């Protein structure tokens, strides 16, 4: 049985990602319900990703100076819950964007801190990380799979109030950490200059690849639910498709290490990108077909899970030892942050122009560009010096 302190980590992962399971798939339905355009939805999600660039480094500096970093975790979770509650009072676009900035800053700030606390608690036994982190995927799966039908029954006006209890549970789950002390040796760890990491051979091509792949997911994260509803799928069907993607993701994470050992990162990344290009084309052109949408969602195992595992493998090689945290911060800001902003805004412009078909074909084009650059990088590295 997992020791009680580690069970606490699993509970917080579950609650944090359960809240995300309501927010990510269904916030566009809420924005649409308010009468705002696709550009507003894209702009709001752009601010969400922009907060991933700013919040983690600012938050980590404050936490590093504190003798009680656990209080920062609890405060961040509480402020994230408060920020989400403000969505219930918005009536104009500026109010919506202000709520997004408030909520996004604190929600995106706390998870990198909690990840570091988890790894510290595991004391080097990192194989136990997956057994804790998987509860986050379970939380996301449970909520994403049920909230479509819930909103069909209750209506989009209930989105904020139906989701807020999960944020309350997140605060409750963070309560045991309020007295947590700094990680042992944290104060003496050497600081790493980001510019030094940026100039390291192989780093910039990898970050650009991650940025393009994240941008290619823009239409999926912003408009997937609306796109399927526009093609006749109800909330239950959409929820089941989200569940299928997460289940495929969980299964592939377990197989990823042996696949990487057998086939190598470069070959697998090419496979992931090629399949993802096909996925976005199918979603764009055949959204009315439930069997094809199910098949497309199952490829999430490759386009997200296996690609992420390969990316982490390369990151571990490029940023060993004490550089790992700084390298992850660079990746988080450049890929999830900047890539998310680019993807959300590009998807919004294409959605307003020609709807979901254009938005998802745009995602396919960005992923195809990533594939071309990856192949070119592999060819160049294989040439003799």
TORDRENTI-132955 format. One record per residue: x, y, z of N, C-alpha, C in turn. Coordinates in pm, whole numbers, padded with zeros to 5 digits, always signed. Atoms other than C-alpha are relative to their C-alpha. Layout:
<atoms>
XYZXYZXYZ ...
</atoms>
This chain:
<atoms>
+00085-00120+00000+00000+00000+00000+00088+00125+00000 -00077-00124+00006+00122+00350-00078-00001+00069+00135 -00001-00071-00127+00236+00534+00236-00090+00122-00004 +00099-00107-00004-00006+00800+00353+00049+00131-00062 -00043-00125+00064+00209+01102+00255-00005-00005-00152 +00005+00011+00144+00234+00971-00102-00144-00008-00050 +00141-00001+00038-00142+00909-00109-00050+00143-00011 +00038-00141+00008-00178+01281-00044+00039+00059-00136 -00042-00049+00131+00018+01349-00363-00098-00048-00108 +00094+00054+00099-00213+01120-00563-00133+00075+00005 +00128-00072-00014-00519+01301-00424+00007+00138-00064 -00010-00133+00059-00392+01643-00525+00012-00007-00152 -00004+00018+00146-00301+01520-00874-00141-00025-00054 +00136+00032+00045-00653+01377-00907-00086+00126-00006 +00087-00119-00007-00826+01699-00797+00044+00108-00099 -00050-00102+00090-00601+01931-00999-00042-00030-00144 +00029+00033+00140-00651+01744-01326-00148-00030-00023 +00145+00009+00014-01019+01673-01258-00057+00137-00035 +00043-00136+00034-01071+02050-01259+00037+00035-00143 -00043-00025+00138-00871+02069-01581-00087-00078-00099 +00087+00080+00086-01095+01794-01724-00133+00066-00028 +00120-00080+00028-01390+02029-01693+00035+00123-00081 -00036-00127+00063-01206+02341-01803+00039-00016-00147 -00055+00006+00136-01013+02235-02114-00102-00042-00105 +00091+00040+00108-01281+02044-02308-00123+00089-00015 +00134-00060+00002-01580+02261-02217-00004+00151+00019 +00005-00145-00020-01475+02620-02156-00045+00071-00127 +00045-00063+00124-01533+02698-02525-00152-00002-00011 +00146+00003-00002-01896+02589-02482-00053+00113+00086 +00042-00108-00089-01924+02836-02196+00016+00135-00068 -00023-00127+00070-01772+03119-02401-00102+00018-00111 +00101-00006+00104-02005+03037-02689-00137+00031+00058 +00126-00028-00069-02299+03038-02446-00014+00147+00036 +00003-00142-00035-02204+03390-02340-00022+00089-00122 +00025-00075+00122-02243+03497-02704+00124+00060-00063 -00123-00054+00055-01877+03569-02776+00045-00085-00120 -00043+00065+00124-01705+03479-03105+00114-00097+00025 -00113+00090-00006-01443+03219-03181+00131+00073+00024 -00121-00080-00025-01182+03495-03181+00017+00027+00149 -00007-00023-00144-01269+03570-02819+00043-00127+00071 -00040+00128-00060-01242+03200-02729+00149-00026-00023 -00141+00018+00028-00904+03182-02902+00088+00095+00078 -00076-00098-00077-00785+03501-02736+00008-00037+00146 +00001+00040-00140-00888+03373-02396+00095-00117+00024 -00092+00113-00014-00704+03044-02447+00144+00043-00026 -00133-00054+00019-00408+03243-02577+00056+00059+00129 -00042-00053-00130-00396+03424-02243+00030-00112+00099 -00024+00117-00085-00418+03087-02069+00141-00054-00022 -00134+00051+00030-00106+02968-02247+00108+00104+00030 -00098-00105-00031+00069+03305-02207+00035-00001+00148 -00028+00004-00144+00034+03269-01831+00098-00111+00035 -00097+00106-00023+00240+02950-01860+00144+00047-00023 -00133-00056+00021+00531+03161-01980+00044+00081+00121 -00032-00098-00104+00514+03415-01699-00008-00058+00140 +00029+00038-00138+00371+03243-01393+00104-00093+00063 -00091+00091-00070+00607+02947-01323+00131+00063+00045 -00126-00055-00050+00936+03143-01314-00019+00103+00112 +00024-00097-00107+00789+03427-01105-00037-00071+00130 +00043+00075-00118+00626+03181-00869+00117-00074+00063 -00113+00078-00054+00938+02967-00835+00098+00089+00075 -00089-00092-00071+01145+03271-00735-00054+00032+00139 +00061-00030-00130+00899+03356-00458+00008-00121+00092 -00005+00122-00080+00884+02995-00341+00141-00027+00050 -00139+00028-00038+01264+02966-00337+00045+00084+00118 -00039-00088-00111+01288+03255-00090-00074-00031+00129 +00087+00025-00114+01028+03110+00147+00049-00115+00085 -00032+00109-00092+01094+02902+00455-00114-00101+00007 +00116+00088+00000+00745+02750+00412-00062-00003-00139 +00054+00001+00137+00693+02680+00040-00138-00064-00010 +00132+00062+00002+00389+02466+00124-00112+00102+00013 +00102-00105-00011+00201+02781+00219-00025+00067-00134 +00017-00056+00134+00264+02914-00130-00086-00093-00086 +00082+00096+00075+00118+02596-00278-00147+00014+00039 +00138-00014-00046-00195+02627-00064-00060+00132-00045 +00050-00131+00043-00228+02999-00140-00026+00002-00149 +00019+00003+00144-00183+02939-00512-00126-00075-00040 +00121+00077+00029-00455+02673-00516-00125+00079+00039 +00114-00081-00043-00688+02901-00321-00028+00115-00096 +00017-00111+00092-00628+03196-00553-00046-00048-00138 +00049+00057+00126-00677+02972-00858-00150-00027+00009 +00143+00025-00019-01014+02865-00718-00079+00130-00002 +00066-00131+00000-01106+03228-00653-00005+00057-00141 -00005-00051+00137-00996+03323-01004-00102-00069-00088 +00099+00070+00081-01212+03051-01158-00141+00045+00035 +00133-00045-00042-01512+03167-00953-00039+00130-00067 +00033-00129+00062-01485+03512-01116-00060-00017-00139 +00065+00022+00130-01592+03355-01448-00152+00006+00014 +00144-00004-00021-01939+03339-01295-00058+00138-00003 +00050-00138-00003-01963+03718-01292+00033+00079-00127 -00042-00074+00119-01828+03807-01639-00119+00028-00091 +00105-00037+00094-02049+03989-01887+00056+00065-00125 -00062-00067+00114-01803+04159-02124+00132-00069-00032 -00127+00059+00040-01490+04059-02315+00115+00043+00093 -00108-00037-00093-01253+04268-02095-00011-00073+00134 +00016+00073-00126-01403+04105-01785+00042-00147-00016 -00038+00139+00026-01357+03760-01940+00152-00015-00005 -00145+00006+00011-00994+03831-02025+00067+00025+00136 -00056-00027-00133-00927+03975-01678-00013-00123+00089 +00019+00122-00078-01074+03664-01516+00098-00108-00044 -00092+00101+00053-00861+03449-01744+00142+00025+00050 -00135-00032-00048-00541+03630-01647+00017-00034+00147 -00005+00028-00144-00620+03602-01277+00006-00151+00024 +00007+00144-00019-00715+03235-01292+00123-00071-00057 -00109+00069+00068-00448+03127-01542+00132+00016+00070 -00129-00022-00065-00160+03285-01351+00019-00098+00115 -00019+00081-00120-00219+03098-01027-00014-00150-00030 +00019+00143+00030-00344+02770-01175+00123-00058-00068 -00119+00049+00070-00043+02740-01406+00127+00014+00082 -00120-00018-00083+00200+02849-01134+00024-00117+00093 -00018+00092-00112+00134+02579-00876+00047-00140-00043 -00034+00138+00035+00179+02255-01074+00151-00024-00013 -00145+00024-00001+00554+02298-01150+00057-00009+00141 -00045+00008-00138+00605+02363-00779-00036-00136+00060 +00043+00127-00057+00404+02054-00687+00076-00118-00061 -00080+00106+00064+00592+01840-00941+00136-00012+00069 -00129+00002-00068+00918+01940-00774-00014-00061+00140 +00024+00057-00133+00772+01854-00432-00020-00152-00009 +00023+00143+00019+00662+01514-00564+00133-00074-00020 -00128+00064+00027+01007+01427-00701+00089-00001+00125 -00077-00005-00123+01165+01538-00374-00049-00104+00100 +00057+00098-00093+00926+01319-00173+00036-00143-00040 -00034+00134+00048+01012+01019-00391+00146-00034+00026 -00140+00020-00041+01378+01065-00292+00079-00084-00099 -00077+00068+00101+01524+00946-00620-00066-00122-00059 +00070+00117+00053+01282+00655-00671-00103+00044-00103 +00088-00066+00096+01140+00820-00981-00093-00096-00073 +00093+00092+00064+00979+00500-01109-00138+00005+00068 +00127-00016-00070+00711+00570-00847-00080+00121-00046 +00069-00121+00046+00625+00900-01017-00123-00036-00083 +00111+00036+00087+00405+00733-01279-00121-00048+00077 +00111+00052-00079+00196+00560-01013-00075+00110+00073 +00069-00115-00059+00118+00898-00859-00064+00087-00108 +00049-00091+00106+00082+01105-01178-00118-00057-00076 +00110+00060+00074-00158+00855-01334-00134+00038+00060 +00125-00042-00062-00421+00967-01082-00048+00133-00055 +00042-00121+00068-00417+01303-01255-00074-00032-00129 +00068+00042+00122-00509+01132-01581-00136-00060+00030 +00129+00056-00040-00783+00941-01400-00100+00110+00033 +00089-00112-00033-00926+01264-01261-00049+00072-00125 +00038-00065+00125-00921+01427-01604-00101-00085-00075 +00086+00092+00073-01084+01119-01758-00141-00001+00058 +00132+00008-00064-01368+01101-01503-00084+00123-00031 +00076-00122+00018-01468+01464-01540-00025+00030-00148 +00017-00027+00143-01407+01509-01913-00103-00093-00062 +00093+00096+00056-01612+01196-01979-00144+00020+00042 +00136-00016-00052-01916+01311-01780-00058+00140-00018 +00051-00137-00001-01938+01689-01810-00072+00040-00129 +00074-00030+00122-02057+01691-02171-00148-00029+00018 +00139+00036-00025-02375+01506-02077-00059+00088+00110 +00047-00086-00108-02401+01715-01759-00043+00136-00052 +00035-00131+00056-02397+02041-01954-00117-00009-00096 +00119+00019+00084-02646+01899-02203-00127+00005+00083 +00118+00007-00088-02882+01843-01910-00023+00130+00075 +00013-00120-00082-02813+02148-01695+00009+00130-00079 -00022-00121+00077-02708+02396-01962+00136+00060+00030 -00135-00058-00014-02382+02586-02017+00008+00106+00109 -00002-00102-00105-02486+02851-01764+00050-00058+00133 -00043+00065-00123-02399+02595-01493+00147-00039-00004 -00139+00046+00016-02043+02541-01621+00087+00041+00119 -00088-00046-00109-01870+02755-01356-00036-00068+00131 +00042+00050-00132-02078+02632-01062+00013-00152+00009 -00020+00145+00000-02053+02266-01167+00147-00037+00012 -00144+00026-00002-01674+02294-01195+00065+00048+00129 -00062-00062-00119-01602+02507-00887+00023-00099+00114 -00029+00097-00108-01639+02213-00640+00133-00073-00017 -00129+00066+00020-01336+02049-00801+00115+00089+00044 -00103-00092-00047-01133+02361-00729+00000+00007+00153 +00006+00007-00145-01259+02350-00371+00071-00124+00052 -00069+00124-00039-01138+01989-00348+00151+00012-00020 -00142-00022+00023-00804+02098-00494+00062+00076+00119 -00049-00075-00116-00763+02350-00209+00008-00094+00121 +00001+00097-00111-00860+02079+00042+00118-00096-00011 -00110+00094+00020-00603+01841-00111+00136+00066+00024 -00127-00072-00023-00332+02112-00083+00021+00031+00148 -00010-00038-00140-00404+02171+00287+00110-00075+00076 -00105+00071-00076-00171+01893+00419+00141+00052-00026 -00135-00046+00036+00125+02066+00249+00033+00139+00055 -00019-00139-00043+00086+02400+00425+00124+00018+00087 -00118-00010-00085+00375+02319+00662+00125-00058-00066 -00114+00061+00069+00606+02167+00399+00120+00094+00000 -00125-00077-00003+00968+02281+00428+00067-00006-00137 -00073+00007+00127+01209+02353+00139+00066-00135-00019 -00067+00127+00030+01357+02050-00036+00145+00006+00049 -00137+00006-00052+01688+01938+00112+00101+00032-00110 -00102-00038+00096+01978+02104-00065-00045+00101-00103 +00052-00093+00101+01754+02342-00261+00076+00131+00000 -00067-00130-00008+01933+02650-00134+00140-00003-00058 -00138+00008+00047+02277+02522-00235+00014-00044-00146 -00007+00045+00140+02185+02404-00587+00050+00113-00088 -00052-00106+00087+02379+02596-00852-00106+00052-00097 +00094-00060+00093+02183+02837-01068+00052-00018-00143 -00035+00026+00139+02175+02774-01441-00048+00116-00086 +00036-00111+00089+02179+03056-01698-00077-00053-00120 +00084+00046+00111+01897+03012-01950+00068+00022-00135 -00063-00030+00127+02102+03174-02224+00104-00106-00036 -00097+00108+00023+02370+02909-02181-00069-00125-00053 +00075+00116+00046+02111+02635-02220-00054+00020-00141 +00058-00031+00132+01952+02806-02521+00101-00019-00112 -00103+00008+00103+02284+02812-02710+00058-00140-00016 -00056+00134+00006+02359+02446-02647-00045-00070-00129 +00039+00069+00124+02366+02237-02971-00114-00098+00023 +00114+00090-00006+02040+02054-03031-00119+00053+00075 +00109-00051-00083+01832+02262-02791-00103+00076-00084 +00094-00082+00077+01683+02514-03034-00085-00080-00098 +00086+00081+00086+01569+02257-03294-00105-00079+00079 +00096+00076-00080+01405+02052-03019-00112+00090+00052 +00101-00093-00050+01227+02354-02871-00093+00046-00113 +00083-00040+00114+01106+02463-03215-00095-00113-00039 +00084+00115+00028+00976+02112-03280-00115-00008+00100 +00104+00006-00103+00789+02112-02948-00100+00113-00016 +00089-00114+00019+00648+02459-03019-00099-00026-00114 +00087+00025+00115+00511+02357-03361-00103-00108+00029 +00094+00106-00035+00354+02038-03227-00108+00054+00093 +00097-00060-00091+00189+02231-02942-00094+00093-00075 +00084-00090+00080+00066+02494-03188-00098-00078-00086 +00089+00084+00079-00077+02216-03403-00118-00052+00078 +00111+00044-00086-00293+02111-03107-00095+00115+00033 +00081-00115-00037-00442+02462-03086-00148-00019-00028 +00141+00019+00035-00765+02380-03270-00064-00106+00088 +00053+00108-00084-00806+02063-03064-00035+00051+00139 +00025-00045-00136-00777+02235-02728-00105+00111+00007 +00094-00111-00004-00991+02535-02821-00136-00037-00058 +00124+00014+00076-01253+02413-03069-00047-00144-00022 +00038+00139+00028-01269+02032-03067-00145-00028+00040 +00136+00027-00047-01587+02015-02859-00104+00072-00086 +00094-00075+00084-01762+02289-03059-00007-00058-00140 -00005+00057+00135-01650+02133-03389-00086-00127-00008 +00079+00123+00000-01803+01798-03296-00149+00029+00020 +00141-00036-00020-02125+01957-03168-00060+00057-00128 +00049-00054+00128-02156+02144-03498-00027-00109-00103 +00022+00111+00093-02149+01805-03672-00092-00106+00060 +00108+00085-00047-02428+01653-03466+00029-00090+00117 -00031+00086-00115-02251+01484-03173-00046+00067+00129 +00046-00058-00125-02412+01534-02833+00109-00002+00105 -00100-00012-00106-02235+01599-02504+00054-00134+00047 -00045+00132-00043-02223+01230-02408+00103-00056-00097 -00092+00051+00102-02055+01134-02737+00134+00072+00006 -00124-00077-00007-01802+01416-02708+00080-00041+00124 -00068+00043-00122-01723+01316-02349+00066-00135-00015 -00057+00132+00021-01668+00955-02451+00124+00006-00090 -00119-00015+00085-01426+01067-02723+00118+00055+00079 -00108-00049-00087-01225+01266-02467+00054-00115+00087 -00042+00114-00082-01221+00954-02246+00088-00096-00081 -00077+00091+00085-01096+00739-02535+00142+00050-00019 -00133-00056+00018-00806+00976-02595+00086-00014+00124 -00077+00008-00124-00702+00980-02229+00036-00145+00031 -00031+00141-00023-00726+00599-02199+00115-00047-00089 -00109+00035+00091-00506+00559-02506+00131+00061+00048 -00119-00069-00052-00263+00812-02357+00060-00076+00118 -00048+00071-00118-00239+00623-02026+00067-00132-00040 -00054+00129+00043-00186+00287-02199+00137+00015-00067 -00126-00016+00073+00090+00419-02425+00114+00043+00091 -00105-00039-00093+00278+00582-02138+00068-00122+00064 -00058+00120-00060+00326+00235-01989+00093-00072-00098 -00078+00070+00102+00465+00098-02319+00116+00083-00054 -00097-00089+00064+00674+00400-02415+00146-00038+00024 -00143+00030-00019+01006+00301-02249+00051-00113-00087 -00047+00112+00082+01027-00034-02428-00002+00034-00147 +00004-00042+00140+00924+00122-02760+00120+00087-00035 -00114-00088+00024+01195+00386-02728+00129-00081-00005 -00121+00083+00001+01458+00126-02644+00010-00080-00130 +00000+00088+00118+01355-00086-02943+00017+00078-00130 +00005-00068+00129+01302+00176-03214+00075+00134-00004 -00073-00126-00002+01483+00493-03102-00092+00121-00011 +00082-00121-00009+01357+00847-03050-00031+00059-00137 +00021-00069+00128+01406+00986-03402-00107-00069-00084 +00097+00074+00081+01211+00712-03577-00141+00012+00058 +00131-00008-00063+00928+00724-03324-00061+00140-00012 +00052-00136+00017+00899+01104-03343-00055+00019-00141 +00050-00009+00137+00862+01079-03721-00136-00069-00011 +00128+00071+00001+00584+00822-03671-00109+00082+00068 +00098-00078-00075+00409+01037-03411-00049+00120-00080 +00037-00119+00075+00415+01348-03629-00081-00036-00124 +00075+00041+00119+00300+01166-03943-00142-00040+00033 +00134+00041-00041+00007+01007-03761-00084+00120+00043 +00073-00117-00047-00087+01341-03603-00047+00088-00116 +00045-00072+00120-00097+01513-03943-00127-00064-00055 +00118+00073+00049-00340+01244-04058-00119+00019+00094 +00108-00018-00097-00540+01282-03736-00073+00132-00021 +00065-00130+00015-00604+01654-03787-00075+00011-00133 +00071+00000+00129-00700+01601-04152-00133-00074+00013 +00123+00079-00018-00954+01334-04053-00101+00078+00084 +00091-00078-00083-01100+01554-03776-00058+00117-00079 +00048-00113+00080-01126+01845-04020-00107-00042-00098 +00083+00034+00116-01296+01658-04304-00110-00102+00030 +00096+00109-00023-01489+01370-04143-00056+00006+00142 +00043-00015-00138-01612+01510-03811-00137-00061+00027 +00132+00059-00019-01961+01370-03867+00002-00149+00026 -00010+00145-00015-01837+01009-03851+00053-00035+00138 -00043+00040-00133-01825+00871-03498+00112-00105-00005 -00111+00096+00005-01609+00567-03594+00133+00064-00036 -00124-00066+00037-01351+00791-03762+00049+00092+00112 -00041-00085-00111-01353+01033-03468+00059-00084+00113 -00057+00088-00102-01295+00742-03230+00140-00046-00040 -00132+00042+00047-01007+00616-03443+00101+00113+00012 -00090-00116-00011-00860+00967-03455+00040+00026+00144 -00032-00022-00141-00883+01001-03077+00098-00103+00054 -00092+00104-00048-00703+00672-03022+00143+00029-00042 -00136-00037+00040-00405+00814-03212+00062+00103+00095 -00056-00088-00104-00367+01054-02917+00113-00071+00074 -00106+00078-00064-00156+00771-02777+00136+00029-00063 -00125-00030+00069+00107+00852-03040+00029+00149+00000 -00024-00144+00019+00063+01224-03103+00028+00075+00127 -00027-00066-00127+00066+01315-02735+00091-00084+00090 -00072+00077-00101+00184+01033-02508+00138-00044-00046 -00130+00049+00046+00460+00874-02716+00091+00116-00038 -00083-00117+00033+00578+01209-02850+00054+00065+00127 -00044-00060-00127+00592+01346-02494+00110-00085+00064 -00103+00088-00057+00789+01042-02377+00132+00015-00075 -00122-00021+00080+01037+01085-02664+00061+00137+00030 -00049-00134-00031+01063+01456-02587+00072+00001+00134 -00064+00006-00132+01142+01383-02221+00134-00074-00007 -00126+00072+00018+01409+01137-02332+00109+00092-00052 -00096-00096+00056+01580+01407-02539+00035+00108+00102 -00025-00103-00101+01541+01662-02260+00095-00052+00107 -00089+00058-00101+01708+01427-02012+00144-00006-00049 -00135+00006+00057+02004+01390-02249+00061+00139-00013 -00051-00136+00020+02034+01763-02316+00021+00076+00130 -00006-00074-00126+01984+01880-01955+00015-00098+00116 -00021+00099-00106+02140+01630-01713+00015+00066+00138 -00029-00043-00137+02164+01657-01336-00078+00122+00044 +00066-00118-00057+02092+01994-01175-00056+00093-00108 +00053-00083+00108+02015+02146-01518-00142-00041-00040 +00129+00054+00044+01696+01937-01550-00114+00098+00027 +00109-00091-00034+01472+02186-01369-00003+00122-00092 -00008-00116+00089+01596+02483-01574-00040-00037-00143 +00037+00045+00134+01561+02282-01894-00149-00018-00015 +00144+00017+00005+01203+02190-01810-00072+00134-00001 +00060-00133+00002+01125+02554-01740+00009+00063-00138 -00017-00052+00136+01265+02649-02080-00100-00066-00094 +00095+00072+00086+01055+02380-02249-00143+00044+00029 +00137-00036-00040+00741+02471-02053-00039+00136-00057 +00031-00133+00051+00760+02838-02147-00004+00008-00150 -00012-00010+00145+00861+02786-02507-00107-00082-00071 +00095+00088+00067+00634+02494-02596-00142+00024+00049 +00135-00016-00052+00328+02496-02370-00043+00146+00005 +00033-00142-00007+00349+02873-02334-00013+00064-00137 +00000-00069+00129+00451+03033-02663-00070-00083-00108 +00066+00085+00098+00341+02735-02873-00150-00002+00019 +00143-00004-00028+00003+02737-02700-00064+00129-00046 +00052-00130+00044-00045+03109-02769-00014+00002-00152 +00003+00002+00147+00044+03069-03138-00112-00090-00051 +00102+00094+00045-00181+02765-03176-00141+00048+00024 +00134-00046-00033-00481+02916-03000-00042+00116-00090 +00034-00116+00082-00468+03244-03194-00015-00038-00147 +00013+00044+00139-00407+03075-03530-00130-00076-00021 +00124+00075+00011-00695+02836-03467-00122+00092+00003 +00113-00093-00009-00925+03125-03371-00020+00075-00131 +00011-00073+00127-00848+03319-03689-00055-00092-00110 +00048+00094+00102-00903+03010-03906-00145-00041+00026 +00138+00033-00036-01222+02923-03717-00096+00109-00046 +00085-00112+00043-01366+03268-03784-00007+00009-00152 -00004-00007+00147-01264+03240-04151-00084-00109-00065 +00068+00111+00066-01385+02893-04248-00039-00112+00098 +00048+00098-00096-01485+02715-03928+00101-00108+00035 -00085+00106-00050-01352+02388-03792+00086-00066-00105 -00080+00062+00106-01235+02253-04126+00133+00074-00016 -00122-00079+00017-00987+02539-04170+00088-00008+00125 -00078+00001-00124-00882+02535-03802+00081-00129+00013 -00072+00127-00016-00792+02164-03801+00095-00027-00115 -00098+00011+00109-00631+02174-04144+00122+00087+00029 -00113-00082-00043-00419+02457-04006+00088-00074+00099 -00078+00082-00094-00316+02226-03720+00080-00106-00072 -00073+00100+00079-00224+01961-03976+00120+00062-00069 -00110-00068+00069-00010+02213-04165+00115+00029+00097 -00105-00027-00099+00179+02315-03849+00074-00128+00039 -00063+00128-00035+00242+01951-03760+00084-00053-00115 -00077+00041+00117+00355+01876-04114+00131+00078-00008 -00122-00079-00004+00604+02162-04085+00096-00054+00105 -00083+00061-00103+00730+02007-03762+00065-00128-00050 -00053+00125+00055+00773+01674-03941+00113+00027-00100 -00103-00036+00098+00969+01836-04227+00128+00045+00071 -00117-00049-00074+01200+02015-03982+00069-00113+00075 -00060+00113-00071+01250+01697-03781+00080-00088-00095 -00071+00083+00097+01345+01501-04090+00127+00069-00049 -00118-00076+00043+01582+01777-04203+00108-00002+00108 -00095+00002-00110+01743+01786-03859+00067-00137+00010 -00057+00136-00006+01789+01407-03862+00099-00022-00113 -00091+00015+00113+01948+01424-04208+00130+00074+00024 -00120-00080-00025+02188+01701-04106+00089-00062+00107 -00080+00059-00107+02296+01523-03789+00067-00129-00044 -00059+00125+00048+02365+01205-03985+00116+00021-00096 -00109-00028+00093+02605+01378-04226+00136+00002+00073 -00131-00003-00065+02975+01335-04151+00050+00144+00012 -00050-00136-00023+03147+01641-04011+00110+00034-00101 
</atoms>
